[in-house]
């Protein structure tokens, strides 16, 4: 009979395989879009897109998040365990999304290459390195919570949660800062690394504080 630890390890491996495979699907779709709109390689300024196409893209993004959230929901019975799994899944998926793009088309040529990251609620933009760093943080954060659940640690304490949320909001602000410019000109200005770094630093403090959040 399998031990609980064996079952947990097997589940973790399967979920990671899912995230990597799902990243390959997402990268393949984006690869086809790049071939159609940017045959010489994706770069700003963006091509003008019809409202219909933008609607399709937003629908695809919503569907992508729902698929990952569904797997995370099924992976654990507690809400913070589900959130932790979503963070891990999203982080692995996002990193391997770029890995697969490199395999499929050799893009991006550099971690500092600007990318259009998301369209909801407005266009997100930033160098490839920025979402990769966020994804590493998501994996570490989610992994700490899941490890804590296996060792009798409860949900994150209020100070840890507040720091995490503040960090996320600041990072989101860095990604969305150029949204008005992108909407108006289809181009993006320099990325605000200072604002992004501040958000990452506050988030890191929230991650470090989690070890003090033991269940009563």
C-alpha positions as CSV (number, residue, x, y, z in Angstrom):
1,X,0.0,0.0,0.0
2,X,1.2,3.5,-0.9
3,X,2.1,5.7,2.1
4,X,0.6,9.3,2.3
5,X,4.0,10.7,1.4
6,X,4.2,8.5,-1.7
7,X,0.8,9.7,-2.8
8,X,1.7,13.4,-2.1
9,X,4.9,13.0,-4.2
10,X,3.1,11.3,-7.0
11,X,0.4,14.0,-7.1
12,X,3.1,16.7,-7.1
13,X,4.9,15.2,-10.0
14,X,1.7,14.8,-12.0
15,X,0.7,18.4,-11.4
16,X,4.1,19.6,-12.5
17,X,3.9,17.5,-15.6
18,X,0.5,19.0,-16.3
19,X,1.8,22.5,-15.9
20,X,4.8,21.8,-18.3
21,X,2.5,20.2,-20.9
22,X,-0.1,22.9,-20.6
23,X,2.7,25.5,-21.1
24,X,3.6,23.6,-24.4
25,X,0.1,24.0,-25.6
26,X,0.0,27.7,-24.8
27,X,3.4,28.3,-26.4
28,X,2.3,26.5,-29.5
29,X,-0.7,28.8,-29.9
30,X,1.5,31.9,-29.3
31,X,4.1,30.5,-31.8
32,X,1.4,30.3,-34.5
33,X,0.4,33.9,-33.6
34,X,4.0,35.0,-33.9
35,X,4.4,33.3,-37.3
36,X,1.3,35.1,-38.6
37,X,1.7,38.6,-37.2
38,X,5.5,38.7,-36.5
39,X,7.3,36.4,-38.9
40,X,10.6,38.2,-38.1
41,X,10.1,37.7,-34.4
42,X,7.8,39.4,-31.9
43,X,8.7,43.0,-31.0
44,X,7.1,46.3,-30.1
45,X,5.3,48.2,-31.5
46,X,2.4,45.8,-31.7
47,X,0.3,45.2,-34.8
48,X,-3.2,46.6,-34.8
49,X,-5.7,43.9,-33.9
50,X,-9.4,43.8,-34.6
51,X,-11.9,43.9,-31.6
52,X,-12.9,40.3,-32.6
53,X,-9.4,39.0,-32.4
54,X,-8.8,40.8,-29.1
55,X,-12.0,39.2,-27.7
56,X,-10.8,35.8,-28.8
57,X,-7.4,36.4,-27.1
58,X,-9.1,37.6,-23.8
59,X,-11.3,34.5,-23.9
60,X,-8.2,32.3,-24.3
61,X,-6.5,34.0,-21.4
62,X,-9.6,33.5,-19.2
63,X,-9.8,29.9,-20.2
64,X,-6.1,29.3,-19.4
65,X,-6.5,30.7,-15.9
66,X,-9.7,28.7,-15.3
67,X,-8.0,25.4,-16.4
68,X,-5.1,26.0,-13.9
69,X,-7.5,27.1,-11.2
70,X,-9.6,23.9,-11.7
71,X,-6.5,21.7,-11.3
72,X,-5.5,23.6,-8.2
73,X,-9.0,23.3,-6.7
74,X,-8.9,19.5,-7.2
75,X,-5.4,19.3,-5.7
76,X,-6.3,20.2,-2.2
77,X,-9.2,20.4,0.2
78,X,-8.3,23.6,2.0
79,X,-8.6,27.1,0.4
80,X,-5.0,28.1,1.2
81,X,-3.8,24.8,-0.1
82,X,-5.7,25.4,-3.4
83,X,-4.3,28.9,-3.6
84,X,-0.8,27.5,-3.0
85,X,-1.2,24.9,-5.7
86,X,-2.4,27.6,-8.1
87,X,0.7,29.6,-7.4
88,X,2.9,26.7,-8.1
89,X,1.1,25.6,-11.2
90,X,1.1,29.2,-12.6
91,X,4.8,29.6,-11.8
92,X,5.9,26.4,-13.5
93,X,3.5,27.0,-16.5
94,X,4.8,30.5,-17.1
95,X,8.5,29.6,-16.9
96,X,8.0,26.7,-19.3
97,X,5.9,28.8,-21.6
98,X,9.1,30.7,-22.4
99,X,11.2,27.5,-22.4
100,X,8.9,26.1,-25.1
101,X,8.9,29.3,-27.1
102,X,12.7,29.1,-27.2
103,X,12.4,25.5,-28.4
104,X,9.7,26.3,-31.0
105,X,11.1,29.6,-32.5
106,X,14.2,30.7,-30.6
107,X,12.4,33.5,-29.0
108,X,13.0,35.5,-26.8
109,X,16.6,36.1,-27.7
110,X,17.3,37.6,-24.3
111,X,15.7,37.7,-20.8
112,X,15.5,41.5,-21.2
113,X,13.4,41.3,-24.4
114,X,10.1,43.1,-23.9
115,X,7.0,41.0,-24.1
116,X,3.2,41.6,-24.0
117,X,2.3,39.5,-20.9
118,X,-1.4,39.7,-20.5
119,X,-4.5,41.6,-21.7
120,X,-6.7,41.5,-18.5
121,X,-7.7,44.0,-17.3
122,X,-5.4,46.0,-19.6
123,X,-2.2,45.2,-21.5
124,X,0.6,44.1,-19.3
125,X,4.2,44.6,-20.5
126,X,7.7,44.0,-19.3
127,X,11.0,42.3,-20.0
128,X,10.8,38.5,-20.1
129,X,12.9,38.4,-16.9
130,X,10.2,40.1,-14.9
131,X,7.5,37.5,-15.2
132,X,10.1,34.7,-14.8
133,X,11.1,36.3,-11.5
134,X,7.5,36.5,-10.4
135,X,7.0,32.9,-11.4
136,X,10.0,31.8,-9.3
137,X,8.4,33.7,-6.4
138,X,5.1,32.0,-6.9
139,X,6.7,28.6,-6.9
140,X,8.6,29.4,-3.7
141,X,5.6,31.0,-2.0
142,X,3.2,28.2,-2.9
143,X,5.8,25.5,-2.1
144,X,6.3,27.0,1.4
145,X,2.6,26.9,2.1
146,X,2.2,23.4,0.9
147,X,5.3,22.3,2.9
148,X,3.8,24.0,5.9
149,X,0.5,22.1,5.4
150,X,2.4,18.9,5.5
151,X,4.0,19.9,8.8
152,X,1.1,21.3,10.8
153,X,1.4,25.0,9.8
154,X,-1.8,26.8,9.2
155,X,-2.7,29.5,6.7
156,X,-0.5,32.5,6.4
157,X,-0.8,35.0,9.3
158,X,-2.3,38.4,8.6
159,X,1.1,40.2,8.4
160,X,2.4,37.7,5.9
161,X,-0.8,37.9,3.8
162,X,-0.9,41.7,3.9
163,X,2.8,42.0,2.8
164,X,2.2,39.5,0.0
165,X,-0.9,41.3,-1.3
166,X,0.9,44.7,-1.2
167,X,3.8,43.3,-3.0
168,X,1.6,41.8,-5.7
169,X,-0.2,45.1,-6.2
170,X,3.0,47.0,-6.6
171,X,4.3,44.4,-9.1
172,X,1.0,44.6,-11.0
173,X,1.4,48.4,-11.0
174,X,4.8,48.0,-12.6
175,X,3.3,45.7,-15.3
176,X,0.3,47.9,-16.0
177,X,2.2,51.3,-15.9
178,X,2.6,51.4,-19.7
179,X,-0.9,50.1,-20.4
180,X,-2.2,53.6,-21.5
181,X,0.7,54.0,-23.8
182,X,0.3,50.6,-25.3
183,X,-3.4,51.3,-25.9
184,X,-2.7,54.7,-27.5
185,X,0.4,53.9,-29.5
186,X,0.8,50.0,-29.6
187,X,4.2,50.6,-28.1
188,X,5.6,50.5,-24.6
189,X,8.2,52.6,-22.8
190,X,11.0,51.6,-20.4
191,X,10.0,49.1,-17.7
192,X,9.9,50.4,-14.1
193,X,12.4,48.1,-12.5
194,X,12.5,50.2,-9.3
195,X,8.8,49.8,-8.7
196,X,9.0,46.1,-9.7
197,X,11.9,45.5,-7.3
198,X,10.1,47.2,-4.4
199,X,7.1,44.9,-4.9
200,X,9.3,41.9,-5.1
201,X,11.1,42.9,-1.9
202,X,7.9,43.4,0.1
203,X,6.6,40.1,-1.3
204,X,9.8,38.3,-0.2
205,X,9.2,39.7,3.3
206,X,5.8,38.2,3.3
207,X,7.2,34.8,2.2
208,X,9.9,34.9,5.0
209,X,7.3,35.8,7.6
210,X,5.2,32.7,6.8
211,X,7.2,30.4,8.9
212,X,5.8,32.1,12.0
213,X,2.2,31.4,11.0
214,X,1.6,28.2,12.9
215,X,-1.8,26.7,13.4
216,X,-3.3,27.0,16.9
